[in-house]
Amino acid sequence: MQPFEYQNHLPHASNRTAAFTFPSARKSDHMNEVSIEVPTRISNDRFGTFAASASGWLGSKWAFAGAGLVIVLWAAVGPIFHFSDTWQLVINTGTTIVTFLMVFLIQNTQNRDARAINLKLNELIRAIDKARDQMIDIEKLSDLELDEIQTRYEKIKSECTVRQARSNSAGREASPEN
């Protein structure tokens, strides 16, 4: 069996499920498998689907070129409108509205991406024997709890740096000079 097996069951379109079969995370339990059945949505999240496609398109070079073209055209018609307050208000209002709406699209996409990355990391932690399972879902901890974990890992890193420095200096003392 592969480390990760995906099966998509489609009894009918309104009730889609995805079954994931995982080998046990621990070598001692290598014969045990964990099966998770996850319901999948087709397109119930219309905003999520729209946000994903819109942010994909709006992040393209063509969208940037289009926005640049709008600015050039706006600047080109400036002399026609004698650079009036209304002429300036048009671009200010337009960019404000676009920016306001884009914040929500970008945030939706970032939330989905962060969630997917966290789930992938959780699976890696679960699958690696020496990884500590306590690290799964730490993004839900408070800032103080995260600070404690960060301090613990900084201490581990500094201890490792000290050990490496000692082994490097011991290695230089033991090797003969030419």
C-alpha positions in Angstrom: 0.0 0.0 0.0 1.2 3.5 -0.8 1.9 5.8 2.2 -1.3 7.7 1.3 -4.1 6.2 -0.7 -7.0 8.3 -2.0 -10.3 6.9 -3.1 -13.2 9.0 -4.3 -16.6 7.5 -3.8 -19.3 9.0 -5.9 -22.7 7.3 -5.2 -24.5 10.4 -6.6 -23.5 14.0 -7.1 -25.1 15.4 -4.0 -23.3 13.1 -1.6 -19.6 13.0 -2.5 -17.1 11.6 -0.1 -13.3 11.1 -0.2 -11.8 8.2 1.7 -8.2 8.5 2.8 -6.4 5.4 4.0 -3.2 6.0 6.0 -0.7 3.5 7.3 -0.2 3.9 11.0 2.1 6.7 12.0 4.3 4.5 14.2 6.6 1.8 13.0 5.6 -0.5 15.8 2.0 -0.4 14.5 3.0 -0.8 10.8 0.1 -3.3 10.2 -2.6 -1.0 11.5 -4.2 1.5 9.1 -6.2 4.6 9.8 -9.1 5.3 7.5 -10.6 8.7 7.4 -13.7 9.5 5.3 -14.1 13.2 4.4 -17.1 14.6 2.8 -16.2 16.9 -0.1 -18.3 19.7 -1.5 -18.9 20.2 -5.1 -19.6 23.9 -5.3 -21.6 24.8 -2.2 -19.0 27.5 -1.3 -19.7 29.8 -4.2 -17.8 32.7 -2.6 -14.8 30.5 -2.0 -14.9 29.3 -5.6 -15.2 32.8 -6.8 -12.5 34.1 -4.5 -10.1 31.4 -5.7 -10.6 32.0 -9.4 -10.8 35.8 -9.0 -7.6 36.0 -7.0 -5.9 33.7 -9.5 -6.8 35.9 -12.3 -6.3 39.2 -10.5 -2.8 38.1 -9.5 -1.8 37.6 -13.1 0.4 39.7 -15.3 -2.7 40.5 -17.5 -4.6 42.0 -14.6 -1.5 44.1 -13.7 -1.2 45.2 -17.4 -5.0 46.0 -17.4 -4.7 48.1 -14.2 -1.7 49.9 -15.7 -3.7 50.6 -18.8 -6.5 52.1 -16.8 -4.1 54.4 -15.1 -2.6 55.5 -18.4 -6.0 56.1 -19.9 -7.1 58.1 -16.8 -3.9 60.2 -17.0 -4.4 60.7 -20.8 -8.0 62.1 -20.3 -6.7 64.5 -17.6 -6.2 67.4 -20.0 -9.7 66.9 -21.4 -11.2 67.3 -18.0 -8.7 70.1 -17.0 -7.4 67.9 -14.2 -10.5 68.7 -12.3 -11.5 67.5 -8.8 -14.1 65.2 -10.4 -11.3 63.7 -12.6 -9.3 63.0 -9.5 -12.3 61.7 -7.6 -13.0 59.1 -10.3 -9.7 57.3 -9.9 -9.7 57.7 -6.1 -13.2 56.2 -5.7 -12.5 53.4 -8.2 -9.2 52.4 -6.6 -10.7 52.6 -3.1 -13.6 50.3 -4.1 -11.4 47.8 -5.8 -8.9 47.8 -2.9 -11.7 47.3 -0.4 -13.2 44.3 -2.3 -9.7 42.8 -3.0 -9.0 42.7 0.8 -11.8 40.1 1.3 -10.8 38.1 -1.8 -7.2 37.9 -0.7 -8.1 37.1 2.9 -10.3 34.3 1.9 -7.6 32.8 -0.3 -4.9 33.2 2.4 -7.2 31.6 5.0 -7.8 28.6 2.7 -4.1 28.3 1.9 -3.0 28.6 5.5 -5.5 25.9 6.5 -4.3 23.6 3.8 -0.7 24.1 4.7 -1.4 23.4 8.4 -3.3 20.2 7.5 -0.3 19.1 5.4 2.1 19.9 8.2 -0.1 18.0 10.7 0.0 15.0 8.4 3.8 15.2 8.2 4.1 15.4 11.9 1.7 12.5 12.3 3.6 10.4 9.8 7.2 10.9 11.1 8.1 8.6 14.0 10.4 11.0 15.9 8.1 14.0 15.5 6.1 15.1 18.6 2.4 14.7 18.1 1.9 17.7 20.5 2.9 20.0 17.6 -0.3 19.1 15.7 -2.8 22.0 15.6 -0.5 24.4 17.5 -1.8 27.3 15.4 -4.8 27.2 17.7 -2.7 28.0 20.8 -2.6 31.4 22.4 0.3 33.8 21.7 1.8 33.1 25.2 1.8 29.3 24.5 3.4 29.9 21.1 6.0 32.1 22.8 6.8 29.3 25.2 7.3 26.8 22.4 9.4 29.3 20.4 11.6 29.8 23.5 12.0 26.1 23.9 13.1 25.7 20.3 15.5 28.6 20.5 17.1 26.9 23.5 17.4 23.7 21.5 19.0 25.6 18.6 21.5 27.4 20.8 22.4 24.0 22.5 22.9 22.5 19.0 25.1 25.5 17.9 27.3 25.1 21.1 27.7 21.3 20.4 28.6 22.0 16.8 31.1 24.6 17.8 32.7 22.2 20.3 32.9 19.4 17.8 34.4 21.7 15.2 37.0 23.0 17.6 37.8 19.4 18.8 38.1 18.3 15.1 40.6 21.1 14.4 42.7 20.3 17.4 42.8 16.6 16.4 43.7 17.2 12.8 47.4 17.7 12.0 48.5 20.9 10.4 50.3 20.8 7.0 
